[in-house]
Amino acid sequence: METYDVIVIGAGHNGLVCAAYLLKAGYSVLLLEKRSLPGGAATTEELMPEAAPGFQFNRCAIDHEFIHLGPVVEELELNKYGLEYLFCDPVVFCPHPDGKYFLAHRSVEKTCAEIARFSDRDAQKYREFNAYWQRLVNALGPLFNAPPQSLLDIAGNYNLQKAGDLLSVISSSRNILDFVRTMLSAPIDVLDEWFDEEFLKAPLARLASELGAPPSQKGMAVGAMMMTLRHAPGMARPRGGTGALVAALVKLVQAHGGKILCDRSVKQVLLNDYGEAVGIKTSNGEEYGAKCGVISNIDARRLFLQMIEPSAVDRADAQLRDRLNRKIVNNNESLLKIDCALSEAPRFEAWNHRDDYLIGSVIIADSVRQVEIAHAEPSMGNIPDSDPSIYLDVPTVLDPSMAPKGCHTLWIEFFAPYQIAAPRGRVSRARAGRKSANTKWPIALSTN
Ligand SMILES: Cc1cc2nc3c(=O)[nH]c(=O)nc-3n(C[C@H](O)[C@H](O)[C@H](O)COP(=O)(O)OP(=O)(O)OC[C@H]3O[C@@H](n4cnc5c(N)ncnc54)[C@H](O)[C@@H]3O)c2cc1C
């Protein structure tokens, strides 16, 4: 049996990053990927080769912010493997129905100047708002870059600036009370406390809701930082699309002797008599050995509930299977994604169109209420298709190499239900409230 030090199940970008660090530390690594190409939800593909040849689409991820909070790109020297990040500026455009608009630049000062066209007060408040959340991002950032549960490693990630920001957030009883109150609040409570204008609050609420909760959700105020991240560290896209990040990681992995096998769906983790992972079996019957262990790039539910013998999981942790079975994995809200190939870029004629409106994300959020409904409808099983709040990008404005000359691609995302309710009037009362075996959500069944 072919044997490596470590096997990684799945070659998504996180599996590839993990493999890269292991290879640099001297381990031999094999990645097994179910699809015919690596990258998972971070690929760029010619999704419509017949209808739209030459148009490259980001299948899922497009705007990169969180990766710049950590050291991965620099530590792995991904630029040496062909990765080039293009930073967006402006970062957000949101046209408002009354003719106003929110145009956020990477610079906070330039953003304040745009807001001041319509409200001096909100422009001043935006400066203070952003400074507060920037300190919070700096204070919380080190948590992202430490192994979970390792307080010492987390502490080691604080440099003087970050420690200062943390102290400024928790330094006095008033600050700490403010911090706790803010964290327990809903995004809309926070936005109402700071701002007057709907043209500003609505896009900030929409960006906050990207964390998967409506603006009214208590305890989700942290979503307010989603705009702050676009100022610093900034929002960027790899030249050539998100798949260029994966391509650089693949080159690095291969340059260090790592092996990536595609079209290999892992079916089972092989265990020794002590319950230790010593290899894997694929669905076509191949077996590969792992001397040091098996690492999963796929979710814990599928790993522990489908790929490992139940008695072995129970021996390691008697509660684990029950915890995973009860884990809520969605609130019936999923992302619906639409890709379009365009012969020309969209224009915002009613807002004195400027091409730079299309460089960052375009947010359609007419009001905080519209954003709220964009979440409420999916949670009831309804598709918010009449007037949805949406998030869209035209990546070819920043990177024309992703489409034939003069053409563009359009990436549209909005919230949609995972379990779709039947049309009203066709729902059997007897059955409507029944829960399926696999979901915590009622399945609405038609009787005729
Ligand atoms: C529509 C959409 C838009 C998004 N937009 C953004 C964005 O703009 N910015 C951002 O930062 N994030 C965005 N995200 C989130 C981001 O795409 C994901 O968080 C990220 O790609 C997850 O990477 P991963 O490596 O952890 O997992 P995955 O990419 O899911 O990788 C897991 C890999 O395992 C493989 N696999 C699964 N089962 C098996 C098996 N049995 N055997 C072998 N291989 C297997 C899969 O094929 C996959 O390649 C978006 C997500 C979606 C869905």
The ligand as an ORCA input file, in Angstrom:
! r2SCAN-3c Opt
* xyz 0 1
  C     -21.615     30.901     -2.800
  C     -20.447     31.121     -1.863
  C     -19.776     32.314     -1.887
  C     -18.683     32.533     -1.050
  N     -18.030     33.721     -1.108
  C     -16.958     33.933     -0.334
  C     -16.187     35.118     -0.470
  O     -16.476     35.976     -1.307
  N     -15.096     35.279      0.337
  C     -14.737     34.318      1.255
  O     -13.747     34.522      1.969
  N     -15.429     33.168      1.381
  C     -16.518     32.958      0.610
  N     -17.201     31.783      0.708
  C     -16.740     30.769      1.668
  C     -15.519     30.000      1.119
  O     -15.746     29.630     -0.216
  C     -15.302     28.741      1.962
  O     -15.274     29.088      3.323
  C     -13.982     28.062      1.635
  O     -13.799     27.888      0.247
  C     -13.935     26.707      2.363
  O     -12.695     26.089      2.075
  P     -12.317     24.683      2.714
  O     -11.022     24.283      2.134
  O     -12.410     24.765      4.186
  O     -13.493     23.706      2.291
  P     -13.968     23.250      0.830
  O     -13.642     24.279     -0.180
  O     -15.389     22.835      0.983
  O     -13.041     21.996      0.527
  C     -13.387     20.675      0.873
  C     -12.893     19.783     -0.240
  O     -13.128     18.437      0.126
  C     -13.599     17.744     -1.017
  N     -14.329     16.557     -0.533
  C     -15.553     16.496      0.030
  N     -15.854     15.227      0.356
  C     -14.798     14.473     -0.020
  C     -14.509     13.089      0.041
  N     -15.383     12.206      0.553
  N     -13.314     12.657     -0.432
  C     -12.408     13.521     -0.961
  N     -12.647     14.854     -1.050
  C     -13.815     15.310     -0.581
  C     -14.473     18.753     -1.723
  O     -14.672     18.411     -3.090
  C     -13.633     20.017     -1.551
  O     -12.713     20.187     -2.600
  C     -18.288     31.533     -0.136
  C     -18.968     30.312     -0.105
  C     -20.028     30.103     -0.954
  C     -20.726     28.750     -0.911
*
